[in-house]
Amino acid sequence: MEEQDTQEPILDFIVSYKDSEAPWAEAVAHVLRAVGYQVELRPWAYTASKPFLEEVKQRGEQGTCLVPILTPAYMTTVHAEHYWFEAFKRGYFPVLPVWGHECEIDNLLFVHEYVDLRDSNIDRARPALLDMARELRGEPSGPAEIATPVPVAERKQAVRIEDLVPVRRIPFERAECYTASGNLLEELQDCIQRHHIAVLFGHPAGELGYGRRKTCIEFLYRYAESYPIIWVVRAHHPAVLAEDYAKLAQVIKLPEAGARDLAYTVQAVRRWLSANPRWLLVFNEPPDYESVQQYLPFSPIGHVLIAAESGEWLKVPHHFHIRGWSRAEAAQYLLRRTAQSEEKFAEEIASQLDYCPLSLSLASAYINQQHVSLDEYAVRLRDRLKLLHESGGKGRSGLMIEAALSLNVGALGDAMPDALSFMKGFAYLHSYNIVPGAFVEGANALPKSMAKVVQRPKSVEAAVKLMRSWGLLEEQYGSIAVHTRIRATLRKWLEAGPSHVIHEAIPALTPSQSFSLARAEGPDWVKRMLKLLLAAFPDENKDAAAWPQTGRLLPHALELLSHAQRLGVAKDDQAELWRRIGEYLMHRELLALAREAFEHSRAADEHTLITGSKRRLSVLCGLGQTLTYSGDYQAARECLEEARKLASGPLGKGSSELSEVYVLLGNAYRRGGDTDGSLAYYDKALEIDKRLHGDAHEDVLRDYILLGITRQQQGDLSGAWRSFESALSIQQSIFGPEHISLARVSKCLGQVFHAMGDTLKAQAYLRRAIDVTRAIHGLGHPSVAEAYEEYGDVLMTSHDIPGARRAYKQAFRTLEAVYGPDDPRVAEIAMKLGDTANALQLNDKARAAYERAFFIYERRFGLEDGRTRKARAALAGGPA
């Protein structure tokens, strides 16, 4: 017997209604069924339940839309269930609202479009009902419709937090035998729950820390189950902060995750966090509150923890200072970590180490690895501290760490000299996310013995395991973390030079192992690590494929360069690494930071007396491009003129490098308003590129597009049209009909024909741009919304108000799905929807759209902002 197919039929619409409104519900269903839709009726007693919401949510993924008949009785029932309201507000499924008898919907800002049946019968409302139904399903609604049929199930929507697999990436291990300071963790959690933000710091500036990092990590592990997302951001440098923050876009699957503009991705993450609760964002070691302000979500519906370095954050409300351990707490920690019972010696060691958690952790590791008793360790520690004091050591706190660390490092050097070499290299990298495997290519820059270790994964694994057992590093997610104070102390030893203290504290190795800490080898290690990092750091950063590797290495590069500058070594390698960093930051649109990196590279090259190298030309071009994008056109021209002189010489005369300089000069002149100057440079670039590459080359395509844009700015529409047509021909021969460059050229041609008054051709090209962008990115991508918006603008100026309204609706739905209901971009399109409704004399819809924009602007910018005033004036029917 064949098994019957039990799969439920695919529904197009579910009509939800109160029993008293059954006739209207049936009439709506009849209209929808008459054109071939599958419709099911559900009375309110069944629909006002959580199981039904789950069913509709699942069906919504298959393309089913909900049609609620909004009446007073129905709305009262809906509001009786909070989760029902949230389902509407969060857009858990597609909704086509039908407004029945008079009822209050002003407070439901998410109901921005609806079919109005209050003053009309179903026959008069039929066109509006079918238009909205087809639009919601992504189907053509008439000859002026611009979208090709796309099932609702294929529309890209912003991922909600409940749909994500929990992401709790905590970069450090949980501390063994954590000892809390009183009820600090409970107080911290209570503060975050009430105020959504808290600052945790460990010590006043310049003094020793008391376990801030351990406390922060323990807090994250202890309350991890409360948060589907825990995201730790390195905030010590603005470039690293932007990089780490933007990486969250990949996890939450935002369409902006692959955008070139890093700031654009950051804002998308901000919007998403503002619309989704139950996340914990951790900013680790930011220099000040101002540096993280622009990264805080707009709405406080999640939690923010700032793990700060010092007490300079006292001015920020809701801060927590970690007090030092008491004698009893420190002793108890030692006893638990070592599984020993001599309380007297535990208290003595704790007192000698000033109750510092880091020093006590190192002491515990030494005791466990050397299998010594607490009293024996206390003797060794006393001797080491005496030696340091007699040798003129200053600063009690620093001596405690030096004493404990010197014992562990000395023992590590005896056990495995190569592991000690690793520690020296790590001293000049960033604190965490160190991946030894990333440096294999540059291993030849290291001492031969260490190079062999780096090139053998098992040897690296053994070295890391040994360093970890001595408490010198932590391992998490395949990467390594080294405590800031350990790195600082190692650098002090490496740069101190021959010293009785250093020699005695860390025993010298055999002559063949000539990398003991008994000589000033810090500069040598900086040079080695620069060579090693350059071998791993991508040389070209124009291609997005290189960005993940660059992003991983960027914090280490910046840390290493700071030490190279401080010590004044390896100027040539500094210049090259700064150049690569500048290029990366420029392509990620971090212009101020890119400019700074290029300036560093330029200054380092001047110290090396290199004036005619290709690197110098590359730096000048990068700096000029950055200055142009930043709006400093005069400085950009001066910089690029220097590059032109360099490229016009034997180095690059008639080469692609000279063509590149001409293009950049053209950009600087055009953006600065000198279109005649820019045309001259673009023509020179086109001449060189045609001679080098022929007609069918992407550089020639670029030149024609720039010539077209410039001629359009000059008002030479015929010249612009000819340039764009040439570009379109080249584009199709190189890339074909499904490349994003076709959308760009089609958009340019649409704009030109619109300016020429040929609205039919303008619309055809703009529709083509929409189709290409939509095919590549999907309907739910912001760039598609922008294309729809621009098409709507053209239709408005062509007086096709209904067509413009349909285009704006599509842009509105996409932006709302991507950015959430309270984003200013949503408000911008709502204003345009209000304008179209006004023009069509749809007064209620115009008012609803203007109200939506007004409430968004008011909440985000306040009543006095120009955008808020404009929306308020539109509501009042007068000028802003």
ZIHU-V539431 format. One record per backbone hydrogen bond with DSSP energy under -0.5 kcal/mol. NH is the residue of the N-H (numbers start at 1). CO is the residue of the C=O. If there is no record, write none. Layout:
NH_CO ; NH_CO
This chain:
6_4 ; 11_9 ; 12_38 ; 13_38 ; 14_65 ; 15_40 ; 16_14 ; 16_67 ; 17_42 ; 21_18 ; 22_19 ; 25_21 ; 26_22 ; 27_23 ; 28_24 ; 29_25 ; 30_26 ; 31_27 ; 32_28 ; 33_29 ; 34_30 ; 35_31 ; 35_32 ; 36_33 ; 37_32 ; 39_37 ; 40_13 ; 42_15 ; 44_17 ; 46_43 ; 47_43 ; 48_44 ; 49_47 ; 53_49 ; 54_50 ; 55_51 ; 56_52 ; 57_53 ; 58_54 ; 59_55 ; 60_56 ; 61_57 ; 61_58 ; 62_58 ; 62_59 ; 63_59 ; 63_60 ; 64_59 ; 65_12 ; 66_94 ; 67_14 ; 68_66 ; 69_16 ; 70_68 ; 70_98 ; 71_69 ; 75_71 ; 76_72 ; 77_73 ; 78_74 ; 79_75 ; 80_76 ; 80_77 ; 81_77 ; 81_78 ; 82_80 ; 84_81 ; 85_81 ; 86_82 ; 87_83 ; 88_84 ; 89_85 ; 90_86 ; 91_88 ; 92_87 ; 96_66 ; 97_113 ; 98_68 ; 99_97 ; 99_115 ; 100_70 ; 100_98 ; 105_103 ; 108_105 ; 109_107 ; 111_108 ; 112_110 ; 115_97 ; 116_114 ; 117_99 ; 117_115 ; 120_117 ; 125_121 ; 126_122 ; 129_125 ; 130_126 ; 131_127 ; 132_128 ; 133_129 ; 134_130 ; 135_131 ; 136_132 ; 137_133 ; 138_135 ; 139_134 ; 145_142 ; 150_138 ; 154_151 ; 155_152 ; 158_817 ; 159_252 ; 163_160 ; 164_161 ; 167_228 ; 168_166 ; 169_230 ; 170_168 ; 171_169 ; 178_175 ; 180_178 ; 182_180 ; 184_181 ; 187_183 ; 188_184 ; 189_185 ; 190_186 ; 191_187 ; 192_188 ; 193_189 ; 194_190 ; 195_191 ; 196_192 ; 198_304 ; 199_318 ; 200_306 ; 201_320 ; 202_308 ; 207_204 ; 215_211 ; 216_212 ; 217_213 ; 218_214 ; 219_215 ; 220_216 ; 221_217 ; 222_218 ; 223_219 ; 224_221 ; 226_223 ; 227_224 ; 228_278 ; 229_278 ; 230_167 ; 231_280 ; 232_169 ; 232_230 ; 233_231 ; 233_282 ; 235_233 ; 235_284 ; 241_237 ; 242_238 ; 243_239 ; 244_240 ; 245_241 ; 246_242 ; 247_243 ; 248_244 ; 248_245 ; 249_246 ; 250_247 ; 251_247 ; 252_248 ; 253_250 ; 254_249 ; 257_254 ; 258_255 ; 259_256 ; 262_260 ; 262_588 ; 263_588 ; 265_261 ; 266_262 ; 267_263 ; 268_264 ; 269_265 ; 270_266 ; 271_267 ; 272_268 ; 273_269 ; 274_270 ; 275_271 ; 275_272 ; 276_272 ; 278_301 ; 280_229 ; 281_303 ; 282_231 ; 282_280 ; 283_281 ; 283_305 ; 284_233 ; 284_282 ; 285_283 ; 285_307 ; 287_235 ; 291_288 ; 292_289 ; 293_289 ; 294_290 ; 295_292 ; 296_292 ; 296_293 ; 301_299 ; 303_279 ; 304_196 ; 305_281 ; 306_198 ; 307_283 ; 307_305 ; 308_200 ; 308_306 ; 311_203 ; 313_310 ; 314_311 ; 315_312 ; 316_313 ; 320_199 ; 322_201 ; 322_320 ; 323_321 ; 325_355 ; 330_326 ; 331_327 ; 332_328 ; 333_329 ; 334_330 ; 335_331 ; 336_332 ; 337_333 ; 338_334 ; 339_335 ; 340_335 ; 343_341 ; 346_342 ; 347_343 ; 348_344 ; 349_345 ; 350_346 ; 351_347 ; 352_348 ; 353_349 ; 354_351 ; 355_350 ; 356_353 ; 357_355 ; 360_356 ; 361_357 ; 362_358 ; 363_359 ; 364_360 ; 365_361 ; 366_362 ; 367_363 ; 368_364 ; 369_365 ; 370_366 ; 371_367 ; 372_367 ; 377_373 ; 378_374 ; 379_375 ; 380_376 ; 381_377 ; 382_378 ; 383_379 ; 384_380 ; 385_381 ; 386_382 ; 387_383 ; 388_384 ; 389_385 ; 390_386 ; 391_387 ; 392_389 ; 393_388 ; 399_395 ; 400_396 ; 401_397 ; 402_398 ; 403_399 ; 404_400 ; 405_401 ; 406_402 ; 407_403 ; 408_404 ; 409_405 ; 410_406 ; 411_407 ; 412_408 ; 413_409 ; 414_410 ; 415_411 ; 416_412 ; 419_416 ; 420_416 ; 421_417 ; 422_418 ; 423_419 ; 424_420 ; 425_421 ; 426_422 ; 427_423 ; 428_425 ; 429_426 ; 434_480 ; 435_433 ; 436_434 ; 438_435 ; 439_436 ; 440_437 ; 442_439 ; 443_440 ; 445_442 ; 446_443 ; 451_447 ; 452_448 ; 453_449 ; 454_450 ; 455_451 ; 456_453 ; 457_455 ; 459_456 ; 460_453 ; 460_456 ; 461_457 ; 462_458 ; 463_459 ; 464_460 ; 465_461 ; 466_462 ; 467_463 ; 468_464 ; 469_465 ; 470_466 ; 471_468 ; 472_467 ; 473_467 ; 474_481 ; 476_479 ; 479_476 ; 480_434 ; 481_474 ; 482_431 ; 487_483 ; 488_484 ; 489_485 ; 490_486 ; 491_487 ; 492_488 ; 493_489 ; 494_490 ; 495_491 ; 496_492 ; 496_493 ; 497_493 ; 503_499 ; 504_500 ; 505_501 ; 506_502 ; 507_505 ; 513_510 ; 514_512 ; 515_513 ; 519_516 ; 521_494 ; 521_519 ; 522_494 ; 525_521 ; 526_522 ; 527_523 ; 528_524 ; 529_525 ; 530_526 ; 531_527 ; 532_528 ; 533_529 ; 534_530 ; 535_531 ; 536_532 ; 536_533 ; 537_533 ; 546_543 ; 547_544 ; 548_544 ; 550_546 ; 551_547 ; 552_548 ; 553_549 ; 554_550 ; 555_551 ; 557_553 ; 558_554 ; 559_555 ; 560_556 ; 561_557 ; 562_558 ; 563_559 ; 564_560 ; 565_561 ; 566_562 ; 567_563 ; 568_564 ; 569_564 ; 574_570 ; 575_571 ; 576_572 ; 577_573 ; 578_574 ; 579_575 ; 580_576 ; 581_577 ; 582_578 ; 583_579 ; 584_580 ; 585_581 ; 586_582 ; 587_583 ; 588_584 ; 589_586 ; 590_585 ; 591_589 ; 594_590 ; 595_591 ; 596_592 ; 597_593 ; 598_594 ; 599_595 ; 600_596 ; 601_597 ; 602_598 ; 603_599 ; 604_600 ; 605_601 ; 606_602 ; 607_603 ; 608_604 ; 609_606 ; 610_605 ; 611_609 ; 617_613 ; 618_614 ; 619_615 ; 620_616 ; 621_617 ; 622_618 ; 623_619 ; 624_620 ; 625_621 ; 626_622 ; 627_623 ; 628_624 ; 629_625 ; 630_626 ; 631_627 ; 631_628 ; 632_627 ; 633_631 ; 636_632 ; 637_633 ; 638_634 ; 639_635 ; 640_636 ; 641_637 ; 642_638 ; 643_639 ; 644_640 ; 645_641 ; 646_642 ; 647_643 ; 648_644 ; 649_645 ; 649_646 ; 652_649 ; 653_649 ; 655_652 ; 658_652 ; 659_655 ; 660_656 ; 661_657 ; 662_658 ; 663_659 ; 664_660 ; 665_661 ; 666_662 ; 667_663 ; 668_664 ; 669_665 ; 670_666 ; 671_667 ; 672_668 ; 673_670 ; 674_669 ; 675_673 ; 678_674 ; 679_675 ; 680_676 ; 681_677 ; 682_678 ; 683_679 ; 684_680 ; 685_681 ; 686_682 ; 687_683 ; 688_684 ; 689_685 ; 690_686 ; 691_687 ; 692_688 ; 693_689 ; 694_690 ; 697_695 ; 701_697 ; 702_698 ; 703_699 ; 704_700 ; 705_701 ; 706_702 ; 707_703 ; 708_704 ; 709_705 ; 710_706 ; 711_707 ; 712_708 ; 713_709 ; 714_710 ; 715_711 ; 715_712 ; 716_711 ; 717_715 ; 720_716 ; 721_717 ; 722_718 ; 723_719 ; 724_720 ; 725_721 ; 726_722 ; 727_723 ; 728_724 ; 729_725 ; 730_726 ; 731_727 ; 732_728 ; 733_729 ; 734_730 ; 735_731 ; 736_731 ; 739_736 ; 742_739 ; 743_739 ; 744_740 ; 745_741 ; 746_742 ; 747_743 ; 748_744 ; 749_745 ; 750_746 ; 751_747 ; 752_748 ; 753_749 ; 754_750 ; 755_751 ; 756_752 ; 757_754 ; 758_753 ; 759_757 ; 762_758 ; 763_759 ; 764_760 ; 765_761 ; 766_762 ; 767_763 ; 768_764 ; 769_765 ; 770_766 ; 771_767 ; 772_768 ; 773_769 ; 774_770 ; 775_771 ; 776_772 ; 777_773 ; 778_774 ; 781_778 ; 784_781 ; 785_781 ; 786_782 ; 787_783 ; 788_784 ; 789_785 ; 790_786 ; 791_787 ; 792_788 ; 793_789 ; 794_790 ; 795_791 ; 796_792 ; 797_793 ; 798_794 ; 799_796 ; 800_795 ; 801_799 ; 804_800 ; 805_801 ; 806_802 ; 807_803 ; 808_804 ; 809_805 ; 810_806 ; 811_807 ; 812_808 ; 813_809 ; 814_810 ; 815_811 ; 816_812 ; 817_813 ; 818_814 ; 819_815 ; 820_816 ; 823_820 ; 826_823 ; 827_823 ; 828_824 ; 829_825 ; 830_826 ; 831_827 ; 832_828 ; 833_829 ; 834_830 ; 835_831 ; 836_832 ; 837_833 ; 838_834 ; 839_835 ; 840_836 ; 841_838 ; 842_837 ; 843_841 ; 846_842 ; 847_843 ; 848_844 ; 849_845 ; 850_846 ; 851_847 ; 852_848 ; 853_849 ; 854_850 ; 855_851 ; 856_852 ; 857_853 ; 858_854 ; 859_855 ; 860_856 ; 861_857 ; 862_857 ; 862_858 ; 865_862 ; 869_865 ; 870_866 ; 871_867 ; 872_868 ; 873_869 ; 874_870 ; 875_871 ; 876_872 ; 877_873 ; 878_873
